[in-house]
Amino acid sequence: MNELSLQLIHKYLFQIKSDISQKKYQFIERKKNIEFLKQNGLTIDDLLQILFDLSPDDYLSGPENDINIISFHENE
């Protein structure tokens, strides 16, 4: 991972943790979100704690486009 990517990840995680601490978030109760939590025995508070505990070492890849975002690819 390059230095720019690492800086962006730190910045993003800082913002997430700040928003969680200040209760500046909105949990979107999509059916798939609720089902995931139930299937894994998690509450919304558990999810927030997991997000709060993330570190740059947890980064794998992404972000991926949301279903509400249109992307255009050449030659498709």
LINPEKA-V244590 format. One record per residue. N is the residue number from 0. SS is DSSP state (@ for helix, = for strand, . for the rest). PSI is psi in whole degrees, -180 to 180 (none if undefined). D_CENTER is the distance of its C-alpha to the mean C-alpha in whole Angstrom. Layout:
n={N:N}
ss={SS:SS}
psi={PSI:PSI}
d_center={D_CENTER:D_CENTER}
This chain:
n={0:1:2:3:4:5:6:7:8:9:10:11:12:13:14:15:16:17:18:19:20:21:22:23:24:25:26:27:28:29:30:31:32:33:34:35:36:37:38:39:40:41:42:43:44:45:46:47:48:49:50:51:52:53:54:55:56:57:58:59:60:61:62:63:64:65:66:67:68:69:70:71:72:73:74:75}
ss={.:.:@:@:@:@:@:@:@:@:@:@:@:@:@:@:@:@:@:@:@:.:.:.:.:.:.:.:.:.:@:@:@:@:@:@:@:@:@:.:.:.:.:@:@:@:@:@:@:@:@:@:@:.:.:@:@:@:.:.:.:.:.:.:.:.:.:.:.:.:.:.:.:.:.:.}
psi={134:168:-39:-44:-43:-41:-42:-39:-46:-45:-45:-46:-39:-44:-44:-48:-37:-45:-40:-45:-35:7:39:66:161:118:120:115:61:149:-43:-32:-47:-43:-42:-47:-46:-45:-28:10:34:152:172:-38:-38:-45:-45:-39:-40:-47:-42:-30:-5:147:167:-27:-20:-11:135:-55:174:-173:160:155:140:163:-17:3:131:132:148:133:139:150:27:none}
d_center={19:20:21:19:16:16:16:14:11:13:13:9:9:12:11:8:11:14:12:12:15:17:16:14:12:12:11:12:15:15:17:15:12:16:17:14:15:18:19:17:19:16:16:14:15:14:10:10:12:10:7:10:12:10:12:12:14:11:10:12:11:10:8:10:12:11:15:16:16:19:20:23:25:28:31:29}
